[in-house]
Amino acid sequence: MKLVLQEFLTLDGVSQGPGAPDEDTSDGFTRGGWFVPHLDEAFERLAGEWLAEADAFLFGRRTYENFARDWPRMTDHPFAGILNGLPKYVASDTLAEATWNPTTILSGDVAAQVADLKRQPGRDLQIHGSARLGQSLLAAGLVDELRLAIAPVVVGEGRRLFPPGGTPTGLHLTEQRTTPAGISVHIFTVTGTPGYATYGGGE
């Protein structure tokens, strides 16, 4: 399977709390819900196309608990059948039980277990949100593709997907589009260690 990291970002790189003011208030974050005002039909269609490419999902604990709370009750939503029905994996050393079936808890050496999952036949193994998990798997060289949806907003605080001191990573842009409401979508394949060079252009 191909490991795909899908993230909502602000223009200043924040990934925390895109969906609601109370989605993730850790570290005193008070500016959640910044992505919702920019949703439109074009982005929802695109999100549905991405979802249709999934054969399994991988979550961090916090995102998993939010999804597990909400999606089983949203049976009339067009995404519900896929999210509720496909295999789910949650990386956690503290979660004792996972009731959003079918779910498997990954603990201990998560990177090795994800590498094993990637060797299984299938299409996308998708990470939705779960930025800390995404950062660790990107650092481990396991992420194959980034799908970034960037909202036209600067929030000025919150956790960033690419914080200072993160792992240098080379990317190749394969697709870019902008929705009518202003969401800028960038799809990258991960190419490994980035290149470095000196500009040699003339005056």
Steps between C-alpha positions, in 0.01 A plus 500: 500500500599860446520709818325833438506789749201735459512824696303824527734796552482874551719724288742522793520122520275425798327162493339510846122507539377561145146369550356668810593743781506213753656235273847534652559759772825345626777743597234770537409516130189719458478555124359170379245466222700707251451260206120478508418849361686412180331167423315484171346238272815476288715405797242255633494326161879481502501363856254234388727404210794465737294295745397263223869412450541373857526137600582577865547791740772581754443740789668643804308456823343846522373501141380142533295578809339799328415299188381200704267726696346673199498279190298200626213745559525662155355209304330726243824679405643391161841433659365291788491163328868516409623635833289268710554190289868492406780370727636759739829510689574728794850568631486521879681371806216609730179396323374183667200433279386603153125470442474653150521172316689375318796658685845369592711678764868545411731547798872475554699531177229666291731577208588132457134402514407765244780374275343153527158643409646670194623162376144369492314518167268795458470862397519790749572468869377849590589718798237771557633771730708338776784741427734369769467147366551633149815685606650185654422285196632768264822504704515120472476521120168317485269766353460468122268791426389827661158650427490848649187716502605854594231741620541873424542598863782580745424405861831597658526216752457125532695187407652493155534202271856606415648645821852641533752219526288257298643238267618640163286340232504527122165527322376496141182692419265280296175699520380844604157661491300766679134470594251785451508570875878538492632167632834434330560129447853369449586134444862392534687174468780460755838474328731453799786727599465847345761633261711807574675721246649843441321736265718562197283732289647803329408862562 
